[in-house]
Amino acid sequence: MAETRFESARSWLFLVLSGVATGLSWLCYYRALQLGPVSKVAPIDKLSVALAIVLGVLFIGEKLTWAVTLGGLLIIAGSMIIILF
C-alpha cells in the first residue's frame, strides 16, 4: 500500500514532534537531577513506562495482558519503595 502525501507529511510531523518531546524530556530530567538526589529522580523517571502502558491502552487500544499489568504494577511498586524509603 502506497502512502499518500498527507500520510507521509503526517508521519514526518509526528516524528519531529516525538524528537522535540524527547529532547524536552531529557532537559527536564537533567534539571531535576540538579535539584534533587538521583535516588529520588530516577525512579520517578521510570514511572514513564507505567504511564506509557496506561496511555497505550486508553488511546491506541493496546491489549492489556496479565504480564503487562504485572510488570507495570511492579514498576510502580518499586518506584514508590525507592522514593519513599
N, CA, C and O of each residue as an XYZ file, in Angstrom:
340
protein
N       0.829     -1.178      0.000
C       0.000      0.000      0.000
C       0.882      1.253      0.000
O       1.767      1.383      0.845
N       0.654      2.143     -0.910
C       1.449      3.368     -1.010
C       0.878      4.429     -0.075
O      -0.334      4.551      0.101
N       1.791      5.186      0.513
C       1.396      6.282      1.382
C       1.055      7.507      0.542
O       1.736      7.800     -0.440
N       0.008      8.218      0.925
C      -0.317      9.465      0.241
C       0.595     10.558      0.778
O       1.290     10.371      1.777
N       0.584     11.689      0.107
C       1.405     12.818      0.572
C       0.989     13.265      1.965
O       1.834     13.606      2.792
N      -0.321     13.264      2.224
C      -0.809     13.673      3.538
C      -0.309     12.727      4.623
O       0.137     13.175      5.680
N      -0.379     11.423      4.370
C       0.081     10.448      5.361
C       1.578     10.572      5.590
O       2.044     10.443      6.722
N       2.333     10.818      4.532
C       3.770     10.972      4.650
C       4.109     12.225      5.456
O       4.964     12.183      6.341
N       3.446     13.331      5.154
C       3.683     14.575      5.892
C       3.284     14.404      7.353
O       3.961     14.904      8.251
N       2.198     13.705      7.583
C       1.731     13.468      8.959
C       2.738     12.607      9.718
O       2.999     12.851     10.896
N       3.296     11.614      9.059
C       4.307     10.759      9.687
C       5.533     11.581     10.077
O       6.070     11.430     11.175
N       5.971     12.457      9.162
C       7.122     13.311      9.461
C       6.824     14.270     10.615
O       7.676     14.514     11.469
N       5.609     14.806     10.628
C       5.223     15.713     11.715
C       5.322     15.008     13.059
O       5.888     15.549     14.008
N       4.775     13.808     13.141
C       4.814     13.082     14.408
C       6.236     12.658     14.767
O       6.583     12.606     15.947
N       7.045     12.362     13.786
C       8.438     12.035     14.048
C       9.181     13.235     14.624
O       9.942     13.091     15.581
N       8.970     14.403     14.057
C       9.606     15.627     14.555
C       9.092     15.970     15.953
O       9.878     16.315     16.835
N       7.775     15.876     16.157
C       7.213     16.155     17.484
C       7.742     15.182     18.531
O       7.983     15.568     19.675
N       7.920     13.943     18.149
C       8.492     12.954     19.059
C       9.917     13.333     19.452
O      10.299     13.217     20.616
N      10.691     13.782     18.486
C      12.055     14.220     18.769
C      12.097     15.417     19.699
O      12.926     15.474     20.607
N      11.206     16.374     19.476
C      11.135     17.557     20.343
C      10.749     17.144     21.767
O      11.354     17.599     22.737
N       9.744     16.283     21.880
C       9.304     15.824     23.207
C      10.418     15.074     23.929
O      10.594     15.223     25.138
N      11.165     14.270     23.184
C      12.275     13.529     23.791
C      13.356     14.477     24.284
O      13.883     14.310     25.383
N      13.683     15.470     23.473
C      14.684     16.459     23.883
C      14.258     17.230     25.116
O      15.052     17.434     26.034
N      13.005     17.657     25.140
C      12.497     18.377     26.316
C      12.478     17.482     27.551
O      12.753     17.937     28.661
N      12.156     16.225     27.352
C      12.158     15.273     28.458
C      13.547     15.157     29.084
O      13.687     15.162     30.307
N      14.566     15.054     28.240
C      15.929     14.958     28.763
C      16.353     16.235     29.475
O      17.023     16.175     30.506
N      15.972     17.382     28.942
C      16.291     18.645     29.617
C      15.647     18.716     30.993
O      16.279     19.141     31.960
N      14.388     18.300     31.078
C      13.688     18.290     32.370
C      14.324     17.292     33.326
O      14.436     17.561     34.522
N      14.740     16.140     32.806
C      15.380     15.112     33.632
C      16.691     15.642     34.220
O      16.944     15.476     35.413
N      17.522     16.275     33.393
C      18.785     16.801     33.893
C      18.566     17.949     34.870
O      19.332     18.104     35.821
N      17.542     18.747     34.650
C      17.232     19.824     35.603
C      16.796     19.223     36.934
O      17.193     19.703     37.995
N      15.984     18.179     36.880
C      15.562     17.519     38.115
C      16.763     16.934     38.855
O      16.806     16.960     40.085
N      17.734     16.408     38.113
C      18.940     15.879     38.751
C      19.744     16.978     39.429
O      20.406     16.730     40.436
N      19.692     18.195     38.884
C      20.369     19.319     39.532
C      19.680     19.715     40.829
O      20.325     20.167     41.775
N      18.363     19.542     40.864
C      17.578     19.989     42.014
C      17.417     18.933     43.105
O      17.195     19.277     44.266
N      17.526     17.668     42.752
C      17.276     16.618     43.733
C      18.229     15.455     43.579
O      18.954     15.362     42.588
N      18.228     14.561     44.567
C      19.131     13.406     44.516
C      18.696     12.407     43.447
O      17.505     12.197     43.216
N      19.679     11.802     42.806
C      19.400     10.850     41.739
C      18.576      9.669     42.256
O      17.809      9.074     41.499
N      18.725      9.329     43.522
C      17.974      8.203     44.091
C      16.479      8.481     44.145
O      15.684      7.549     44.268
N      16.090      9.723     44.057
C      14.667     10.083     44.032
C      14.196     10.430     42.621
O      13.043     10.175     42.275
N      15.065     11.000     41.815
C      14.692     11.442     40.464
C      14.552     10.259     39.505
O      13.583     10.191     38.749
N      15.495      9.338     39.527
C      15.496      8.223     38.575
C      14.243      7.346     38.692
O      13.673      6.983     37.663
N      13.793      6.991     39.898
C      12.571      6.181     39.978
C      11.340      6.895     39.417
O      10.470      6.264     38.816
N      11.274      8.194     39.613
C      10.148      8.954     39.060
C      10.205      8.907     37.534
O       9.173      8.794     36.873
N      11.406      8.992     36.983
C      11.570      8.896     35.534
C      11.092      7.543     35.019
O      10.493      7.469     33.946
N      11.346      6.491     35.758
C      10.947      5.145     35.322
C       9.437      4.959     35.347
O       8.925      4.045     34.700
N       8.719      5.792     36.067
C       7.256      5.714     36.070
C       6.674      6.031     34.695
O       5.505      5.748     34.433
N       7.488      6.617     33.819
C       7.006      6.908     32.463
C       6.649      5.626     31.718
O       5.806      5.645     30.821
N       7.284      4.516     32.080
C       6.946      3.236     31.449
C       5.514      2.838     31.804
O       4.744      2.425     30.938
N       5.167      2.965     33.083
C       3.800      2.647     33.516
C       2.794      3.600     32.866
O       1.706      3.183     32.471
N       3.158      4.864     32.759
C       2.283      5.837     32.103
C       2.087      5.482     30.634
O       0.980      5.603     30.110
N       3.141      5.048     29.972
C       3.032      4.650     28.567
C       2.102      3.445     28.400
O       1.363      3.359     27.419
N       2.139      2.530     29.345
C       1.226      1.383     29.295
C      -0.219      1.859     29.377
O      -1.061      1.441     28.583
N      -0.504      2.732     30.335
C      -1.870      3.252     30.508
C      -2.321      4.010     29.265
O      -3.434      3.800     28.783
N      -1.476      4.882     28.746
C      -1.842      5.663     27.556
C      -2.029      4.777     26.335
O      -2.915      5.025     25.517
N      -1.201      3.745     26.206
C      -1.348      2.815     25.091
C      -2.678      2.085     25.124
O      -3.311      1.884     24.087
N      -3.098      1.690     26.315
C      -4.384      1.001     26.465
C      -5.543      1.959     26.203
O      -6.492      1.612     25.501
N      -5.466      3.165     26.768
C      -6.571      4.121     26.652
C      -6.733      4.717     25.258
O      -7.854      4.871     24.772
N      -5.612      5.055     24.612
C      -5.716      5.832     23.385
C      -5.479      5.067     22.089
O      -5.999      5.457     21.044
N      -4.710      3.994     22.136
C      -4.479      3.283     20.879
C      -4.928      1.832     20.929
O      -4.646      1.052     20.021
N      -5.623      1.483     21.987
C      -6.268      0.181     22.052
C      -5.351     -1.012     22.195
O      -5.688     -2.105     21.740
N      -4.197     -0.827     22.817
C      -3.319     -1.966     23.046
C      -3.973     -2.941     24.016
O      -4.743     -2.547     24.892
N      -3.657     -4.202     23.846
C      -4.201     -5.233     24.724
C      -3.469     -5.198     26.058
O      -2.243     -5.098     26.104
N      -4.231     -5.280     27.136
C      -3.654     -5.310     28.476
C      -3.629     -6.759     28.939
O      -4.658     -7.313     29.325
N      -2.456     -7.364     28.900
C      -2.310     -8.752     29.319
C      -1.922     -8.794     30.796
O      -1.565     -7.777     31.389
N      -1.997     -9.980     31.369
C      -1.624    -10.105     32.779
C      -0.150     -9.782     32.969
O       0.218     -9.198     33.989
N       0.710    -10.148     32.010
C       2.142     -9.890     32.124
C       2.440     -8.383     32.082
O       3.257     -7.883     32.855
N       1.772     -7.677     31.179
C       1.970     -6.225     31.084
C       1.446     -5.539     32.351
O       2.086     -4.632     32.882
N       0.287     -5.978     32.824
C      -0.283     -5.414     34.053
C       0.650     -5.643     35.235
O       0.939     -4.719     35.995
N       1.117     -6.875     35.383
C       2.026     -7.197     36.489
C       3.312     -6.392     36.386
O       3.792     -5.857     37.385
N       3.868     -6.304     35.190
C       5.087     -5.526     35.004
C       4.899     -4.063     35.355
O       5.746     -3.471     36.024
N       3.789     -3.471     34.907
C       3.501     -2.076     35.238
C       3.333     -1.866     36.731
O       3.832     -0.886     37.284
N       2.635     -2.780     37.387
C       2.445     -2.675     38.842
C       3.763     -2.829     39.591
O       3.995     -2.141     40.585
N       4.620     -3.717     39.127
C       5.930     -3.875     39.770
C       6.797     -2.636     39.595
O       7.521     -2.249     40.513
N       6.727     -2.015     38.425
C       7.474     -0.768     38.202
C       6.987      0.308     39.162
O       7.788      1.011     39.778
N       5.667      0.432     39.285
C       5.098      1.433     40.191
C       5.480      1.133     41.634
O       5.907      2.032     42.358
N       5.333     -0.123     42.062
C       5.658     -0.507     43.436
C       7.143     -0.264     43.733
O       7.484      0.291     44.778
N       8.017     -0.674     42.824
C       9.438     -0.472     43.039
C       9.814      0.999     43.106
O      10.632      1.399     43.934
N       9.224      1.794     42.243
C       9.490      3.239     42.264
C       9.031      3.872     43.574
O       9.737      4.697     44.155
N       7.853      3.484     44.030
C       7.314      4.040     45.279
C       8.198      3.646     46.470
O       8.459      4.469     47.347
N       8.653      2.402     46.501
C       9.520      1.947     47.598
C      10.802      2.756     47.620
O      11.232      3.204     48.683
N      11.422      2.950     46.460
C      12.671      3.694     46.394
C      12.459      5.167     46.764
O      13.278      5.755     47.470
N      11.380      5.748     46.295
C      11.118      7.165     46.544
C      10.815      7.419     48.029
O      11.297      8.391     48.610
N      10.022      6.542     48.624
C       9.546      6.783     49.984
C      10.512      6.348     51.073
O      10.431      6.847     52.196
N      11.428      5.428     50.771
C      12.287      4.917     51.847
C      13.732      5.233     51.635
O      14.571      4.866     52.458
